[in-house]
Amino acid sequence: MEKSRSIRRAGKYIEDFLEEYVVLDLETTGLSPVTHEIIEIGAIAFRGGVQTGEYCTLVRPKTRISGFITNLTGISNDMVRFSPTIEEALPGLHGFLDGRPVLAHNASFDLGFLNAAYERHFGMPFPNDYLDTMRISRKLYPTARHRLQDLTERFGIERDGAHRSMADCIMTQRAYECMREHCRRNGIELKKKPKPNRFGSGLNLKELKRPENEVDKNHPLYGRCICITGALLRETRQELLQKVVNVGGVAVDSVTKKTEILVLGSKEEWTARKSSKVLKAEKMMSEGHPIRIMSEEELYRFL
């Protein structure tokens, strides 16, 4: 695939149930498309609910895969030693997608990495339109949790091979079709259903209360300085940061050298215009500062 400046349009979100799409999932070395890399690409094409093709490859990163990522995904440095680089893998993926809409869970994460890779290697943004099972779930089940694990539990979908690209693709496709059937049975028109409420800032750090009981110093958030950017789905920043303080975390309202975790509210997307906090955090990460960027849903895993 040659570099192209003729295609500048990034894909747009489609809020619908389509008959033809390609399910996509990536495994990566971390959370940021600026400082981390893709290590596995999985894509499965469907038409009318029937699988019509697939593309899957491990990808050899320029940096070593951490033990944490190996434990999470099962992908080791030995496994990717002779795999193609991202430059070598992208043309095959691009050809397989063939302009078709992409379905992913928490699509902003996967498309953020693909946007970065396409811009870096081909001088163009990732052009395909996309669907997102997380966004659909938020609309249909506003009070529930929306991780892929939550959707598989809700619909009774097996989780064999979770955190590998092809297995996650299969789970995502089944969840998508389950939500299609839910709408069909209940006469729900997805586009007409109101968007879930989102909570903005309203933050006053001075009103946060110290925990009444002794906190567990082994808790993963204990002593960590945590900041939030973007609108939240479930509650206000004040309420969420109070939960952080309750487990021993330290709430902050700006990104500084002391900040260790920046949480992206559900409205914040890697593919959209980034907030000043995200831009500053990414710059700090590129300079070697150990700040971690995680989603709202990921933070709830620790709470």
Salt bridges, closest charged atoms under 4 A:
GLU15 OE1 - LYS139 NZ 2.75
GLU19 OE2 - ARG180 NH1 3.24
GLU20 OE2 - ARG47 NH2 3.21
GLU20 OE2 - ARG100 NH1 3.94
GLU40 OE2 - ARG164 NH2 2.79
ASP78 OD1 - ARG81 NH2 2.45
GLU87 OE2 - LYS62 NZ 3.31
GLU87 OE2 - HIS121 ND1 3.65
GLU119 OE2 - ARG8 NH2 3.70
ASP129 OD1 - ARG9 NH2 2.53
ASP150 OD1 - ARG147 NH2 2.91
GLU177 OE1 - ARG180 NE 2.68
GLU181 OE2 - ARG184 NH2 2.44
GLU189 OE1 - LYS192 NZ 3.50
GLU235 OE2 - LYS243 NZ 3.17
ASP253 OD1 - LYS277 NZ 3.63
GLU260 OE1 - ARG224 NE 3.12
GLU269 OE2 - ARG135 NH1 2.99
GLU282 OE2 - LYS274 NZ 3.11
GLU287 OE2 - LYS283 NZ 2.58
GLU297 OE1 - ARG234 NH2 3.35
